[in-house]
């Protein structure tokens, strides 16, 4: 199936009168996620603001001080504030990751379930499918399944995070060492050779830093490409778990890798086919909270068609059965050639 055919099927499904129902699902999904993000950002942002306000007060008071020692104290204070901000950002990222595991991922599977079912019936599915993952029995399996997928994506991105952290820490160390060297040579501030003296004492650190940046860039590019490939390899996991939360976290991820084998490039092409729409979306930035779900309704419907096609291919190759995905047969006609596996099954 070509990208054009996938998008055409998605349009045909949406033209049956379910577009605004899908828009409501996407709008609710985005509203919940954005609200949680704003709350967390405000919580940590207020703490960071207090820290910066204290530093700004110190800067204001120090404006009347002109000696070099006071200037260096101010710079050291600035570095300390940077460390506090970095630690706060790391903690905030950890909190957001936990929220993603416990809330966002579950809503994501609910959203995918809605669009998957929408293409399989003549009337829009019930809105409550968005929250289907919070049912007893399904929630724990979905958390585990999506966490397992996120874990492996993180593992492949881990070298990039380590490189970024190393460069960030080493940058602060070099700045601190440079300030220390300058402070030790305050008596020579008017000397024309001060810059050479600083360079000579910092040469080894600067060369190591340069090597770290070069190696880090190579590692980041290499693992960045690998991470993108793995992302497409694992991308069907959420759809599989939406179909059947009881399938098991290991089986869902393994099945996703098998289903996307040979089709990752096709999924990538489908993604980039929406670039023009996303560029137009930028023009609606002031009201993007309301316009983005409009485009997402179209893209999610297209992804639902592509996943259904992948699923049919997997069933045809004997990788999985519709029953394993939580479906039950509703008719069995040996004389009828199946067009799509889902035509003969219902959830």
C-alpha positions, 0 to 999 in steps of 0.5 A, spaced: 500 500 500 502 506 498 502 512 502 497 516 497 493 510 498 493 510 506 492 517 506 486 516 501 483 511 506 484 515 512 480 521 508 474 516 506 474 514 513 473 521 516 469 523 511 463 518 514 462 523 519 467 522 525 472 527 523 469 532 529 469 526 534 476 524 532 478 532 533 474 531 540 479 525 542 485 529 540 483 535 543 482 532 550 488 528 549 492 534 548 489 538 553 490 533 559 497 533 557 498 540 556 495 542 563 499 537 566 506 540 563 504 547 565 502 545 572 509 541 573 513 547 569 510 552 574 511 548 580 519 548 578 519 554 575 517 558 581 523 555 585 527 557 579 525 564 579 526 564 587 533 562 586 534 567 580 531 573 584 536 572 589 542 572 584 539 578 581 538 581 588 546 580 589 548 583 582 544 589 584 547 590 590 554 588 587 554 594 582 557 599 587 563 594 588 568 595 583 574 591 586 576 584 582 575 580 588 567 582 588 567 581 581 570 573 581 565 572 587 559 574 583 561 570 577 562 564 582 555 565 584 553 565 577 556 558 576 552 556 582 546 558 580 547 555 573 548 548 577 542 549 581 538 550 574 541 544 571 539 540 577 532 542 577 531 541 570 534 534 571 529 533 577 523 536 572 525 531 567 524 525 571 518 527 574 515 528 567 518 522 565 514 518 571 507 522 569 509 520 562 509 512 564 503 513 569 498 517 565 500 520 558 502 513 555 495 510 558 492 516 554 496 515 548 494 507 547 486 510 548 487 515 543 490 509 538 484 504 540 479 510 538 482 511 531 483 503 530 476 502 532 474 508 528 476 505 521 473 498 523 466 500 524 460 505 520 459 509 526 464 513 531 467 509 537 465 512 544 469 517 547 470 513 553 475 509 549 480 514 550 480 512 558 479 505 556 486 503 559 485 506 566 480 500 567 482 495 572 486 489 569 488 493 563 492 499 566 498 495 570 499 491 563 499 498 559 504 501 564 508 495 564 508 494 556 509 502 554 515 502 560 518 496 557 518 500 550 520 506 553 526 503 556 529 500 550 528 507 546 532 510 552 537 505 552 539 506 545 539 514 546 543 513 553 550 514 549 547 521 547 545 523 554 551 521 557 555 525 552 551 531 553 551 531 560 559 530 560 560 536 555 555 540 560 559 538 566 566 539 563 564 546 560 562 548 568 569 545 570 573 549 565 570 555 566 571 554 574 578 553 572 579 559 568 576 563 573 581 560 578 587 561 574 585 569 572 584 570 580 591 567 581 594 572 577 590 578 579 596 582 580 598 581 572 591 583 569 594 589 566 600 585 563 599 583 555 602 576 557 596 574 561 592 571 555 598 567 554 599 565 561 591 563 561 592 559 555 598 555 557 595 553 564 588 551 560 591 548 554 591 541 556 584 542 559 581 545 552 584 540 548 581 534 552 574 538 551 575 539 544 577 531 543 570 530 548 566 535 543 569 531 537 568 524 539 561 526 543 559 529 536 560 522 532 557 518 538 551 523 538 550 522 530 551 515 530 546 513 536 542 519 533 541 515 527 540 508 531 535 511 535 531 513 530 531 507 526 529 503 533 523 508 534 520 506 528 522 499 530 518 499 536 512 504 534 507 499 533 508 497 540 503 502 543 498 500 537 499 492 539 497 494 546 491 498 545 489 492 541 490 487 547 493 490 553 494 482 556 498 480 550 505 481 554 510 487 554 515 482 551 511 480 546 508 486 544 515 489 543 518 483 539 511 483 535 512 490 533 519 489 531 517 483 527 511 487 524 515 493 522 521 489 519 522 492 512 517 497 513 520 502 517 522 506 511 515 506 509 512 509 515 518 514 515 515 516 508 508 517 511 511 521 516 514 526 512 508 526 507 505 531 513 511 536 513 507 541 509 501 541 513 505 542 519 509 548 516 502 551 515 500 549 522 506 554 524 502 559 522 496 558 527 501 558 533 497 563 537 491 558 537 495 552 536 492 548 542 485 548 537 488 547 530 493 542 532 488 536 534 485 538 527 491 535 523 492 530 528 486 527 527 488 526 520 495 523 521 492 519 527 487 516 522 492 515 517 497 511 522 491 507 524 490 505 516 498 503 516 498 499 522 492 495 520 495 494 513 502 492 518 497 487 522 494 484 516 501 483 513 503 480 520 497 475 520 498 473 513 506 471 514 503 467 520 507 472 525 500 473 529 493 471 529 487 476 530 485 472 536 492 474 540 490 481 538 484 480 542 479 479 536 474 474 536 471 471 529 464 473 527 464 469 520 467 464 517 466 463 509 471 459 506 469 461 499 470 468 500 477 471 499 479 476 505 480 483 503 483 485 510 483 480 516 479 485 520 473 485 516 472 478 519 473 480 526 471 484 531 473 486 538 
